[in-house]
C-alpha cells in the first residue's frame, strides 16, 4: 500500500496547537509556511525498506506538492535506476517540508534552511520515521544528515561509512542529487554521481541484509 505519511489532512491524537499541529497544512512551527505555496509531505510505501531524506522541497516540488519531481528528482531517478532500486519501493521525504527561497528577478531561488527551521520540522520527520520504520535511511546532503542524526556538527566527510543512531536506525550519507547537478567539470560531476549511486547500492544491500537477518551492518558515529 502506498500513501503519504504523515497525511496532510488526516486527524491525529495530537493536541491542535502550534507545538503539535495535527496536519502539515496547519503547521506553524516555523515561519516558512508564510511564503511557500504549500507543504510538501513525504511520499511512498508506508512499509518501505529504504527512506530517502533530502533537505527541502524545490520550486517545482513546492508547486506540485510532491517530493523530488524537479531536476534533482530526475537525477535521483537515474541514480536509483542504476543502483537497481525502484522509486516506487522507497519512501521519499525532506528534512524541511516548506520551500525556503529568495527572489531573483522572476525566479525563486533555493535558500538553505536555518538550524531552527530544521529543528522545528523534525517533529514531522520523526513522525515519518516512526510510521515507516525503514531498515535504512539515506541522508541526501549535510542538512538531511544533521536532521536524521540530530547532530548539528555532522558532516558528509566524517560520515563515509554507514552509522547506527542511538535508537537503532541505520543511516547512509551521501550527496544530494542537486549537488551532483551543480558540480562543475565533467570528471568531478561523474565522481559525485558515482558516489551517490554507490551509496544507494550500499543502502539496498544493507536493507536486504537486515531483512534476512544476515550481515551485521557497520557501526560508527558522526563525530
N, C-alpha and C positions, 0 to 999 in steps of 0.2 A: 504494500500500500504506500502511495506517495502523497505527501501533503506538506504544507508549510508549517514550520514549527519555530517559534510559537505562533499560533493563529492570530492574525491582526484583529479579528472580531470576536472570537470565541471567549465566553466568560470564564473567569478563573475564580479561585477562592481567595485571591489576594485582595487586601483592602483597597478601595478605589481612592488612593491619594497619590501625590506626586512621587513619593518614595517607592511605591509598589503599584504602578499602573496595571490595570487589567489587560490592556491591549497596547500594541505598538502605536496605534493611531492616537491613543490617549496619553502617550508618554511625554512628560515634560521634565525628565530628569536632567536634561541639559537644554541649551538654547538652540541647538542645531535644527530642530523641527521648524523654527520660525522661517527659515529661508529655503528649506527643502520642499520639493513637490509632494513627497510622501515618504513614509518609512519604507525600507526595503527589508523584509524578513528573509530568513533563510529558506531554502527550498531543497527538497529531495526526500528520499525514503526515510521514514521515522526509525527504521531499523538498519540504516546504512552502516556498513562496517568502517567506512572512512568518512571523516568530516574535514572539509577544506575551509579554512578560515582566512579571509582576506582582511584588508584594512577597513575600507568603507565603500559604499556604492560610488560609481562614477556618474557622469552626466546622463548617459543612456540608461543606466540602471535606475537612476532617480526618476526618470520619465516613465520607464516601463514598470517599475515596482518589482523587478526581479534581479537577482544577483548574477553577475558575470555574463552579461548579454552584449557588452560592447567589444572594443578591440582586444582588451585584456582577456575577456571571456573567450574570444575566438582563439587567442594564443593558448589559453588554458585547454580548450578543447583539443587542439593539436597535440599538446603535450600529454594529455590524458590518453588520447588515441595511441600515441607512440609507446606509452607505458603499459598499454593493454588494459586500460580501465575504462569502463563505460560511464559516461557522465550521469546517466540515469540511475546508477547504482551508488553514487556518492551524495553526501549532503553538503550543500554549498551555503556559506554564510559570510558575514563580515563582523569584525570586532565592533564597529560602529554602524548603526542602522540608518543614519541620515547622511546625505551628501553634504560635505563641507566644501564650500567653494568661494572663489573671489572673482569679480568681474574683470574681464579683459576685452574691452570693446563689446561685441555682442556675444562673446563666448563666456562660459562658466568654467573656470579652471580649478582643478583639484587643489585643495589646501589640506595639509596634514592635520588631523585632529589633535587637539591638546590632550595631555595626560588625563586631565579632569574629565574630558569628554569620553575618552576610552573607559575610564573608571566608572563613569555614570552608566555606560552602556553594558558593562559587564553583567549587570542584572539580567539582561536578555541573553547574552552568550551563555551564562551559567544555566539558564532555563533550557536552552537548546542542548547543551551537553548532557544535562540530566535526562532530557526526553529521548534523545537519540542513543546515548550510551555507545559512541563509536569505539571500535577496537583501537583505532589510530586516529590522531588529529594531525593534520598537516597545516602548519602555520606558514602562510604565504607572506613573507616580509617581516620586518622588525616590529612594526606596530602590532600585527597579529600575534607574533611570538610573545611579546610582553603581556598582551591581554590574556593569552592562554595560560602562560606560566605565572601571571600576576607578579611579574618581576620587571620593574622599570629599567633595570640595568642589563637585561638580557640582550644579547646581540647574535646575529646570524654567525658571525665569525667564531664565537665561542660556543656555538651550539651545532657543531658539524655532525655529531653523532646523535641518533635518537635518544631522547631523555624521558624519564618517567617522573611525573609530578608526585607530590606528596599524597595525593588522593588516588594514585594508581593509573593516571592517564598516560598513554604513550604518545609522545609528541615528536614529529619530524619537522624540522625547519628548513625552509628554502626560500628562493627568490619569489617575489610576486611577479606574475606574468607581465604586469605593466613595466616592471624594472627591465625585463628582457626586451620589451619594445623600445625602451628609452636608451638602451645601451648602444654606444657608438662604436663603429668598427665591426666589420663582418665577423672577424675571429672572436672578438670579445662577446658579441651578441650570441654567437653559436655556443661559446663556452657557458654563458649564463643559461641558455636554453637547455643545454645538456645537463646542467646542474639541476634544473627544475625537473626534467624528465627522470633523472636518476633518483631524485627524492621521491617522486611519485611511485616509481618502481619499488623503492625501499618500503614505502608505506603499504603497498599492495602485498608485498612479501610478508611483512610483519602482521598484517591483518589475517592472512591465510594461516600463519603460524599460530596466532592466538586463537583462531577458530578451531584448529585441530589440536591445540594444547602442546605443540612441539616448538622447539627452537626458542630458547629464552631470549627475550628482547634485551637490547642494550640498556644499561642503566647509566645515569650520569646526572649532571646538573648544568644549569645555565651559567654558573658563575665561573 
